[in-house]
Amino acid sequence: MLRVGLTGGIGAGKSTVANRFAEHGAVLVDSDRIAREVVEPGTPGLAALVEAFGEDILAADGSLDRPALAAKAFADDASRKRLNGIVHPLVGKRTAELMAEAADDAVIVHDIPLLVEGNLAPAYHLVVIVDAPVEVRVRRLVEVRGMAEADARARIRAQASDEQRRAVADVWLDNGGAQDAVLAEVDALWADRLVPFEANLRLRKPRPPMSPVIAPYDSTWPLQAERRLARLRQIAGERLLRADHIGSTAVPGLPAKDVLDLQLTVPTLADADALAEPLADAGFPRLEGDWWDDPQDGSAAPWPKRLHVGADPKRPVNLHVRTPETPAWRLALLFRDWIRAHPAERDAYAAVKEQLAREHSADGTVADYADAKQGWVNDAFTRAEVWAGQTSWQP
């Protein structure tokens, strides 16, 4: 199932977006609602809170008196940790239960206010941030929720910054204007990205082949790559030696196909094979067949690797899983760092890529383009090795 993390600052209108996803058929898991449910009268959660903080946190009807609890639980760090130690595991357990109950082809939208603050973004296939200008958010909190303006501004300041949210956002929805505008964006996101993403994920379906198209350098490529690497590091766990952004999109100023090349280095091909299903579940299905790198040491035997691709239809990814059993992992990093350090070589490479892309623009695949380009790359490896020796470069 596809897991979408939905978050945004207070007053941004996240509920509007969440409800629209639910109308489309998403399974909506609302963290705030769950947090209320696990401390309702008669629950073990409420009993634990009473034991920890006393009977006077209860209202006359036996329900939780939230202001009374807040006065005690937020009095000091120890009390706040005691509160979180009770509530967070209960919320996590109930969240896991709701997700496990969803159908295999579900799109789960997890509405979670503290996704950014809790560093939870890597747990999702996609993170959607709902935003609105600060003054719009303040006005909503004052007019709709009845907050004092000073309290509203304090709550906003206490949350994650725009910069922190942008760092994890795969999708940024501006909800500062007319509601119809953001709802139209949600509709398009659902139809054009989430529905096909879920199908690709479930069916282990690779993206369709296409002719090479060279795009101008995009300064957001490294940040896009880092978001995916964070997810991959979490999945690979102890098997991972390192995870890197490689290839043309990792070189500032270099035009490239709009495809992120990422590399996982693991100890052995057996480790790579053991990660095949976890990576596919995370949105990176493995391509069938044998994949290898051209040997650069004069040997005849190819250097084997495993190749995965991204299932997200709006963010193409090639994921190369390599091992120290061959030097290919090191060469990928050397080539990247060498060409970053040599603008003239970068520009020469760009000219080669653009010329070959024109020549193969009607192929319907990048296979012949890649083969034609490999000769220049192989020669570049030789020049890069000279530079590595002169500079004592190490990966």
C-alpha positions in Angstrom: 0.0 0.0 0.0 1.1 3.5 -0.7 1.9 5.6 2.5 1.5 9.4 2.1 2.6 11.6 5.0 0.4 14.7 5.2 1.4 17.7 7.4 1.5 21.4 7.6 1.7 24.3 10.0 -1.2 25.2 12.3 -3.8 27.2 10.4 -2.5 26.1 7.0 -5.7 24.2 6.2 -4.4 20.6 6.3 -7.9 19.2 7.1 -9.2 20.6 3.8 -6.7 18.6 1.9 -7.1 15.5 4.1 -10.8 15.5 3.6 -10.4 15.8 -0.2 -8.1 12.8 -0.3 -10.7 10.9 1.7 -13.4 11.8 -0.9 -11.2 10.3 -3.6 -11.0 7.1 -1.6 -7.8 7.4 0.5 -7.7 5.7 3.8 -7.3 8.7 6.2 -5.4 8.0 9.4 -5.7 11.1 11.6 -3.1 11.4 14.4 -5.1 14.0 16.3 -8.2 11.9 16.3 -6.3 8.8 17.4 -4.6 10.8 20.2 -8.1 11.7 21.5 -9.4 8.1 21.1 -6.7 6.5 23.1 -7.5 8.6 26.2 -11.3 8.4 26.1 -13.1 7.3 29.3 -12.6 3.6 30.0 -9.4 3.3 28.0 -6.1 2.0 29.5 -4.6 5.3 28.2 -6.7 7.4 30.4 -6.1 5.1 33.4 -2.4 5.5 32.9 -2.6 9.2 32.8 -4.6 9.3 36.0 -2.0 7.1 37.7 0.8 9.4 36.5 -0.8 12.8 37.1 -3.6 12.3 39.6 -7.4 12.2 39.7 -7.7 16.0 39.3 -7.0 15.7 35.5 -10.5 14.3 35.1 -13.6 16.4 34.4 -16.8 15.8 36.4 -18.1 13.4 33.8 -14.9 11.2 34.0 -13.4 12.5 30.7 -10.0 14.0 30.4 -9.7 17.6 31.4 -7.1 18.6 28.9 -6.3 22.1 30.3 -5.8 20.4 33.7 -3.5 17.8 32.2 -1.6 20.4 30.3 -1.0 22.4 33.4 0.7 19.4 35.0 2.3 17.7 32.0 4.0 20.7 30.5 5.2 22.1 33.9 8.7 20.6 33.3 10.6 18.4 30.9 10.2 15.3 33.1 6.4 15.6 33.2 6.3 16.2 29.4 8.4 13.0 28.8 6.1 11.1 31.2 3.1 12.2 29.1 4.7 11.4 25.8 5.8 8.0 27.2 2.2 7.1 27.8 0.4 8.6 24.8 2.9 8.2 22.0 3.1 4.3 22.2 -0.6 4.1 22.3 -1.0 6.4 19.3 1.7 4.4 17.4 0.0 1.1 18.2 -3.4 2.3 17.0 -1.9 3.9 13.9 -0.2 0.6 13.0 -3.5 -1.3 13.5 -5.4 1.0 11.2 -2.8 0.8 8.5 -2.6 -3.0 8.7 -6.4 -3.1 8.3 -6.2 -1.2 4.9 -6.5 -3.1 1.6 -3.4 -4.0 -0.3 -4.2 -1.5 -3.0 -5.0 1.3 -0.5 -3.6 4.8 -0.6 -3.1 5.7 3.1 -2.9 9.4 3.9 -1.5 9.8 7.4 -2.4 13.2 8.7 0.3 13.9 11.2 1.0 17.4 12.6 4.5 16.7 13.9 5.9 14.8 10.9 8.7 17.3 10.4 9.5 17.8 14.0 9.6 14.1 14.7 11.9 13.4 11.7 9.3 10.9 10.4 9.5 11.8 6.6 11.6 8.7 5.6 8.8 6.4 6.7 6.5 7.5 3.8 6.6 6.9 0.1 5.6 10.6 -0.4 5.4 13.6 1.9 2.8 16.3 1.2 3.1 19.7 2.9 0.2 22.1 3.1 1.2 25.7 3.5 -0.3 29.2 3.7 1.3 32.6 4.4 1.8 33.4 8.1 -0.7 36.2 8.1 -3.4 34.0 6.5 -2.8 31.4 9.1 -2.9 33.9 12.0 -6.2 35.3 10.6 -7.7 31.8 10.4 -6.7 30.9 13.9 -8.1 34.1 15.3 -11.4 34.2 13.3 -12.1 30.4 13.1 -10.6 29.0 16.3 -11.0 32.0 18.5 -7.3 32.2 19.5 -5.7 35.4 20.7 -3.4 36.8 18.0 -0.4 36.6 20.3 -1.1 32.9 21.1 -1.6 32.1 17.4 1.8 33.7 16.5 3.5 31.9 19.3 2.1 28.5 18.2 3.3 29.2 14.6 6.8 30.1 15.8 7.0 27.0 17.9 6.5 24.7 14.9 8.9 23.7 12.1 10.0 26.4 9.8 9.2 26.7 6.1 12.8 25.7 5.4 12.5 22.6 7.4 9.3 21.6 5.8 10.6 22.3 2.3 13.5 20.0 3.0 11.2 17.0 3.3 8.4 18.0 0.9 7.8 15.9 -2.2 4.7 17.9 -2.8 4.1 21.5 -1.6 0.5 22.7 -1.7 -0.2 26.4 -1.3 -3.5 26.8 0.6 -3.3 30.5 1.0 -5.9 31.4 -1.6 -9.3 30.3 -2.8 -10.2 26.8 -1.5 -11.1 25.7 -5.1 -7.5 26.2 -6.2 -6.0 23.9 -3.6 -8.7 21.3 -4.1 -7.9 21.3 -7.8 -4.3 20.7 -7.0 -5.3 17.8 -4.8 -7.5 16.3 -7.5 -4.6 16.4 -10.0 -2.1 15.0 -7.4 -4.5 12.1 -6.8 -5.2 11.3 -10.4 -1.7 11.9 -11.9 0.6 10.8 -9.2 -0.9 8.9 -6.3 -3.1 6.5 -8.2 -0.4 5.4 -10.7 2.2 5.4 -7.9 0.2 2.9 -5.9 -0.3 0.7 -9.0 3.4 0.8 -9.8 4.3 0.0 -6.2 1.8 -2.9 -6.0 2.6 -4.4 -9.4 6.4 -3.8 -9.1 6.0 -2.0 -12.4 9.0 -0.1 -13.8 8.6 3.2 -15.6 8.1 2.9 -19.4 11.1 3.4 -21.6 11.5 6.8 -23.4 14.0 8.6 -25.6 16.8 10.6 -23.9 15.8 14.2 -23.2 18.4 16.5 -21.7 17.1 19.1 -19.3 18.9 22.2 -17.9 20.5 21.7 -14.5 17.9 21.9 -11.7 19.3 23.2 -8.4 16.7 21.1 -6.5 18.0 17.8 -7.8 20.4 17.3 -4.8 17.6 18.0 -2.3 15.3 15.6 -4.1 18.0 13.0 -4.1 18.6 13.4 -0.4 15.0 12.9 0.5 15.1 9.5 -1.3 18.4 8.6 0.2 17.0 9.2 3.7 14.3 6.6 2.9 16.8 4.2 1.4 19.1 4.5 4.5 16.2 3.6 6.7 15.3 0.5 4.6 18.8 -0.8 4.1 19.8 -0.5 7.7 22.8 -2.4 8.9 23.5 -3.8 5.4 24.3 -0.4 4.1 27.9 0.7 3.8 27.0 4.1 2.2 24.3 5.8 0.2 25.2 8.5 -2.4 23.8 10.8 -5.1 25.8 10.0 -8.2 25.6 10.7 -12.0 24.9 13.9 -13.9 22.2 15.3 -11.6 24.8 15.3 -8.8 27.0 17.7 -10.7 26.1 21.4 -10.3 25.6 23.1 -13.6 25.5 20.0 -15.7 22.5 19.5 -18.0 21.1 15.9 -17.6 18.2 13.6 -18.1 15.7 14.5 -15.3 16.4 11.1 -13.6 18.1 10.9 -10.3 20.9 8.4 -10.1 21.4 7.0 -6.6 23.9 4.4 -5.3 23.7 2.0 -2.4 26.9 0.3 -1.5 26.4 -3.0 0.4 28.9 -5.7 1.4 28.0 -8.4 -1.1 25.5 -9.2 -3.9 23.8 -11.5 -1.4 23.1 -8.4 0.7 21.8 -6.6 -2.5 19.5 -9.6 -3.2 18.2 -9.6 0.4 17.2 -6.0 0.0 15.3 -6.5 -3.2 11.8 -6.9 -1.6 12.3 -4.2 1.1 13.4 -1.8 -1.6 10.5 -2.7 -3.8 8.1 -2.1 -0.8 9.7 1.2 -0.3 9.0 2.3 -3.9 12.1 1.0 -5.8 11.2 -2.2 -7.6 14.2 -4.2 -9.0 14.5 -4.5 -12.8 14.6 -8.1 -14.0 17.6 -9.5 -15.8 21.3 -9.2 -15.3 22.9 -5.8 -14.9 26.5 -4.9 -14.8 29.1 -2.1 -15.3 31.8 -2.2 -18.0 35.1 -3.4 -16.4 37.7 -0.7 -16.3 40.6 -2.8 -15.2 41.3 -4.7 -18.4 39.3 -7.8 -17.3 36.8 -9.5 -19.6 34.3 -10.3 -16.9 31.6 -7.6 -16.4 31.1 -6.1 -12.9 27.7 -7.3 -11.7 25.3 -5.0 -9.8 21.6 -4.8 -9.1 19.4 -2.1 -10.7 16.2 -0.7 -9.2 14.0 2.2 -10.4 11.6 4.5 -8.7 7.9 3.7 -8.8 6.9 7.4 -8.4 5.7 8.5 -11.9 6.6 12.1 -11.3 10.2 11.5 -10.0 12.2 9.1 -12.1 15.0 7.4 -10.2 17.7 4.9 -11.1 19.0 3.0 -8.0 22.3 1.2 -8.5 23.1 -1.3 -5.8 26.8 -2.1 -5.9 29.4 -3.8 -3.7 33.1 -3.5 -2.9 33.5 -6.8 -4.8 34.0 -4.7 -7.9 35.5 -1.1 -8.2 32.4 0.3 -9.8 31.0 1.9 -6.6 34.2 3.8 -6.2 34.4 4.9 -9.9 30.9 6.3 -9.7 32.0 8.5 -6.9 35.3 9.4 -8.5 33.7 10.4 -11.7 31.2 12.6 -9.9 33.8 14.4 -7.8 36.3 14.7 -10.7 33.8 16.3 -13.0 32.6 18.6 -10.3 36.2 19.8 -9.9 36.7 20.4 -13.7 34.2 22.8 -15.3 35.8 22.3 -18.7 35.3 18.6 -18.6 31.7 19.2 -17.3 31.0 21.4 -20.3 32.6 18.9 -22.8 30.5 16.1 -21.3 27.3 18.3 -21.6 28.1 18.8 -25.3 28.5 15.0 -25.8 25.2 14.3 -24.0 23.2 16.9 -25.9 24.6 15.8 -29.3 23.8 12.1 -28.6 20.4 12.9 -27.2 19.6 14.6 -30.5 20.8 11.7 -32.5 18.7 9.2 -30.4 15.7 11.4 -29.9 13.4 9.0 -31.8 14.7 5.7 -30.2 12.0 5.3 -27.6 14.7 4.1 -25.2 18.0 5.3 -23.7 19.9 2.1 -24.4 21.7 3.1 -27.5 22.3 6.6 -26.2 23.9 5.2 -23.1 26.1 2.8 -25.2 27.2 5.6 -27.4 28.1 7.8 -24.4 30.1 5.1 -22.6 33.2 5.6 -24.7 33.6 9.2 -23.5 32.9 8.1 -20.0 35.5 5.3 -20.1 38.2 7.8 -21.4 37.1 10.2 -18.6 37.7 7.5 -16.0 41.4 7.4 -17.0 41.7 11.2 -16.6 39.9 11.0 -13.3 42.3 8.4 -12.0 45.2 10.7 -12.7 43.5 13.5 -10.8 42.7 11.1 -7.9 46.4 10.2 -7.7 47.5 13.9 -7.8 45.1 15.0 -5.1 45.0 11.9 -2.9 41.3 11.7 -3.5 39.4 9.2 -1.5 35.7 8.3 -1.7 
